[in-house]
């Protein structure tokens, strides 16, 4: 039987040198760059019973992590506090995936990091980002928080 190959085919496990830290680091940087540069990212968090729930969010890159801002009383915050393992991937405005999800961990940030995410979002998303920041400001200082997303090794 002939094996089909394509220039667009994804590499399979036996084609990759899994022991190479340099390759892994380069792949992580590329993925971080792609997710951070995208307009939307799909965060899939899990309910207590294990049911996955996907939510599209705005995203910014912050060094080796990704940053998200969200209302403090949102369900995704409650799910992340209960269970920090998530899946992330690119998506469109409506949350339709545009790429494969990858495992990551999420944690609620301190106020200073949340404020840095606010600034990065305002810079990245322009006037619409500033309007969303205004909306969170009108809600109150403690009503919006940051979520740090770290890709899993």
ABEGO torsion letter per residue (X at the ends): XBBBBBAABBBBAAABBAABAAAAAAAAAAAAAAAAABABBBBBBBBAAGBBBBBBBBBBBBEABBBBBBBAABAAAAAAAABABBBBBBBBAAGBBABBBBBBBBBBBBAAAAAAAAAAAAAAAEAAAAAAAAAAAAAEAAABBBBBBBBBX
